[in-house]
Amino acid sequence: MTRPDDGSDALTQLGRAIPAPTCPEEAVLERVPAPYPGKNYLVRFTAPEFTSLCPVTGQPDFAHIVIDYVPDQWIVESKSLKLFLTSFRNHGAFHEACSVQIATTLVERLNPVWLRIGAYWYPRGGIPIDVFWQTGAPPADVWIPSQDVPTYRGRG
């Protein structure tokens, strides 16, 4: 019996031992054809333990990242996305730069119908920073749930 061509034969990372890329520019975001082109549906990825480095102090920064997108012709392969996100671990950039770089890289690679990112950064220096970005208005025919990540409240 012949397996249907789902695009997975072209993947270079899934099912293989791949070292983590050392920077986002080195990471390879892989994609496969969307299983339902022409139908609008939401895909969500949540990375509750995202890390990067402060570009000034070199101290670690931590965030809970939520990525929602409506595919067009492509979906991202999840292992490659995990490796891409991991590549920020030793990358020095401000919260806003990391958050928008993740989103715009996905948009460039996938050309989705719609994409948004919610980056909920944990406080350093007493100030949490949350960064939100999206490509435009979401499609009217797609259920887009709340990200349900509470803002940081400290002891209050």
TORPADREN-811810 format. One line per 3 residues: their letters; for each residue x, y, z of C-alpha. Coordinates in steps of 0.1 Angstrom, whole numbers, plus 5000, padded with zeros to 4 digits. Layout:
N
A	X:Y:Z ~ ...;
***
This chain:
156
MTR	5000:5000:5000 ~ 5014:5034:4990 ~ 5015:5062:5016;
PDD	4999:5095:5005 ~ 5024:5123:4998 ~ 5020:5145:5028;
GSD	5053:5164:5022 ~ 5071:5146:5051 ~ 5097:5130:5028;
ALT	5113:5164:5023 ~ 5117:5170:5060 ~ 5153:5170:5073;
QLG	5148:5172:5111 ~ 5118:5152:5121 ~ 5128:5117:5133;
RAI	5165:5126:5134 ~ 5189:5137:5162 ~ 5195:5174:5154;
PAP	5216:5197:5175 ~ 5199:5229:5186 ~ 5207:5258:5164;
TCP	5229:5284:5181 ~ 5209:5314:5168 ~ 5176:5321:5150;
EEA	5193:5329:5117 ~ 5208:5294:5118 ~ 5175:5276:5125;
VLE	5156:5259:5097 ~ 5118:5263:5098 ~ 5104:5234:5078;
RVP	5069:5233:5064 ~ 5046:5207:5048 ~ 5015:5212:5026;
APY	4984:5221:5046 ~ 4961:5191:5048 ~ 4930:5213:5040;
PGK	4940:5242:5017 ~ 4911:5265:5012 ~ 4895:5258:5046;
NYL	4900:5281:5074 ~ 4910:5266:5108 ~ 4932:5277:5136;
VRF	4965:5261:5147 ~ 4979:5270:5181 ~ 5014:5265:5195;
TAP	5022:5273:5231 ~ 5058:5276:5244 ~ 5055:5282:5282;
EFT	5093:5280:5288 ~ 5107:5303:5261 ~ 5141:5318:5269;
SLC	5164:5344:5254 ~ 5191:5368:5267 ~ 5190:5404:5275;
PVT	5212:5421:5249 ~ 5228:5444:5274 ~ 5233:5423:5306;
GQP	5233:5388:5291 ~ 5209:5378:5318 ~ 5182:5352:5308;
DFA	5147:5364:5300 ~ 5117:5340:5301 ~ 5084:5342:5284;
HIV	5052:5322:5278 ~ 5047:5324:5240 ~ 5014:5316:5222;
IDY	5013:5315:5184 ~ 4979:5313:5166 ~ 4977:5310:5128;
VPD	4953:5301:5101 ~ 4972:5282:5074 ~ 4969:5288:5037;
QWI	4990:5264:5016 ~ 5015:5254:5044 ~ 5018:5243:5080;
VES	5049:5245:5101 ~ 5065:5212:5111 ~ 5065:5213:5149;
KSL	5100:5199:5156 ~ 5115:5226:5134 ~ 5094:5252:5153;
KLF	5107:5239:5186 ~ 5143:5241:5174 ~ 5137:5276:5160;
LTS	5123:5287:5194 ~ 5152:5270:5212 ~ 5176:5289:5190;
FRN	5167:5321:5210 ~ 5182:5306:5242 ~ 5216:5322:5235;
HGA	5203:5351:5214 ~ 5205:5386:5228 ~ 5176:5408:5219;
FHE	5149:5429:5236 ~ 5115:5413:5243 ~ 5098:5432:5215;
ACS	5125:5422:5189 ~ 5123:5385:5198 ~ 5085:5384:5198;
VQI	5081:5401:5164 ~ 5110:5382:5149 ~ 5093:5349:5157;
ATT	5061:5361:5141 ~ 5075:5376:5110 ~ 5098:5346:5104;
LVE	5067:5324:5105 ~ 5048:5347:5082 ~ 5077:5348:5057;
RLN	5080:5310:5057 ~ 5043:5300:5057 ~ 5024:5329:5042;
PVW	4994:5322:5064 ~ 4959:5336:5060 ~ 4964:5351:5095;
LRI	4989:5349:5124 ~ 4992:5364:5158 ~ 5016:5361:5186;
GAY	5011:5368:5223 ~ 5044:5369:5242 ~ 5039:5371:5279;
WYP	5074:5380:5294 ~ 5081:5374:5330 ~ 5093:5404:5350;
RGG	5129:5414:5354 ~ 5136:5446:5372 ~ 5100:5445:5385;
IPI	5083:5452:5351 ~ 5067:5425:5330 ~ 5065:5432:5293;
DVF	5038:5416:5271 ~ 5042:5419:5233 ~ 5013:5413:5209;
WQT	5015:5413:5171 ~ 4992:5401:5143 ~ 4991:5403:5105;
GAP	4957:5420:5104 ~ 4920:5412:5111 ~ 4913:5375:5116;
PAD	4891:5357:5092 ~ 4854:5360:5102 ~ 4847:5323:5099;
VWI	4873:5310:5123 ~ 4868:5305:5160 ~ 4898:5322:5177;
PSQ	4899:5314:5214 ~ 4913:5337:5240 ~ 4950:5330:5248;
DVP	4940:5328:5285 ~ 4975:5337:5298 ~ 4969:5360:5328;
TYR	4990:5391:5330 ~ 5016:5391:5358 ~ 5001:5402:5391;
GRG	5030:5397:5416 ~ 5016:5393:5451 ~ 4984:5412:5444;
***
